[in-house]
Amino acid sequence: MKQIALAKQAFLAENLRKGEVYAGIILGKDGEPDYHLFAQTKFIDSATFEEVKAYVEKAGGEGATLRDLALLRVNAPEPFGIQKDFWSCEQHAALSGFAWYQHFDNGKQYYYYKHTKLCGVAIRRLAIY
């Protein structure tokens, strides 16, 4: 176990950037590679879906998927606040005025009007090949 802990410490020392938290590994879907998930601990509070998209782009990150947000909630919720709701980057497939979000308190994922003010976080993916 000590070697695993040392390997993880070395990995984080090499890859974790200032102002980020490491959440773990997301398994790739549909032939996509697996990836390590990092999230910026600074996030936008009370923003519409479109405002979150602009924030994420300005922060130099990527939008979090529902799978990303679920992993953040389980493995690294502390910087984000358990009572917060976070927009994902996923729009509802059939309802153009709606998008999906993660409720950090109960772990459920819902869709709601895009003009609703929720939180948003920029993430970074490090592919595993």
HELIX and SHEET records of a PDB file:
HELIX    1   1 LYS A    2  ASN A   15  1                                  14    
HELIX    2   2 PHE A   49  LYS A   58  1                                  10    
HELIX    3   3 LEU A   66  ASN A   75  1                                  10    
SHEET    1   A 4 GLU A  20  ILE A  26  0                                        
SHEET    2   A 4 ASP A  34  GLN A  40 -1                                        
SHEET    3   A 4 ALA A 122  ILE A 128 -1                                        
SHEET    4   A 4 GLU A  62  GLY A  63 -1                                        
SHEET    1   B 2 ILE A  44  ALA A  47  0                                        
SHEET    2   B 2 LEU A 118  GLY A 120 -1                                        
SHEET    1   C 3 ASP A  85  GLN A  91  0                                        
SHEET    2   C 3 PHE A  98  HIS A 103 -1                                        
SHEET    3   C 3 GLN A 109  TYR A 113 -1                                        
END                                                                             
